[in-house]
Amino acid sequence: MKNLLQSANEKRAPLFDVTDAFRVVNGTADGFPGLTIDKFGDRFQMQFFGPELLTNKTEIVEAVVAQFNPVCVVVKERLSSSGRSLENAPMEVMVGTREDAVGIVREGKAMFHVDLMDTVNPGLFLDMRHVRLEVESRFLEMSGSSSMHCENLRFLNLFSYTCSFSVHARLGGAAVATNADISGKILDKGRENYALNGLDLRPGEFFRGNAIEYVRWAKKKGLRFDGIVLDPPSFARFKGFNFNVREHLMELVAECAEILSPGGFFMVSSNYSEFNLSAFSRNVLAAVASVHPQARTAWKKSQDIDFVGSGSTKDSCLVATLVEV
């Protein structure tokens, strides 16, 4: 087990200077079927998505301790005895204490709060790291361009979760980074992340409510954004409306395109396992081009190098594309 862990960790070496938060083990591709292990600084999260290694749980924890000497190890079982996926997964601290599950991680120039026992996700989606870093670099480029007025640069983060995209946008030079999320608790965590990075809170940066409603309100107000990130859940319920990413996403993409400034960028992503990356990218471009005929695809990609074998299992899949207008 220890040798497998060491080998898996070495595959992630290019990330060591970038961040201290990454996926160390991504299931079968790393020799651990049904298991993922995520590193959040000195804290580790183990998630069992299948029964294959459940009986080896203690042995794997011991190997993690021997290899990494962690402050805390939290184990989450994401499958019920009937084989159904669990969103409210049983969680257990197997090394350290409940208090040890809370900490801070580094990602480029940004810092983020994490809590491995808060929910299924500790507060930072590791598979979006490479996109967050690009958002920062794009705003750095725009704010340094003589053709752009950096005091007017605006960013929109829809379904914002803990506002990590917006932290990177502000660090890159965005004057305003607006976060729309239906959860007030989650937006409070976003405010904490702003404070952690020395960012002041500016008017219009936190909208508690339906992201779709915000887009329609922004259209009426004539607001425009130089960068937009749309990373919705696969399914959500808003005031009686059941949002289904397969049925409703491209319509929302087209609506968002109406508030995207010429010269801006628009990143759309989804973890819905039935999406095909090439078709997804084409559909996003077509939706944006219905508003901005000159739109072009800058890239289409899946998860970063720490998600070895990305797309081979339902618990490790991502389609993402970035369009420039």
Secondary structure, DSSP 8 states (H G I E B T S, - for coil): -HHHHHHHHHHTGGGTTTBSEEEEEEGGGGT-TTEEEEEETTEEEEEESSSTTGGGHHHHHHHHHHHH--SEEEEEE-B-TTS-B-SS--EEEEES-TGGGEEEEEETTEEEEEETTTSSS-S--GGGHHHHHHHHHHHHHHHT-TTS-GGG-EEEEET-TT-HHHHHHHHHT-SEEEEEES-HHHHHHHHHHHHHTT----TT-EEES-HHHHHHHHHHHT--EEEEEE---SEEEETTEEEEHHHHHHHHHHHHHTTEEEEEEEEEEE--TT--HHHHHHHHHHHHHTT-TT-EEEEEE---TTSTTTTSBTTB--EEEEEE-
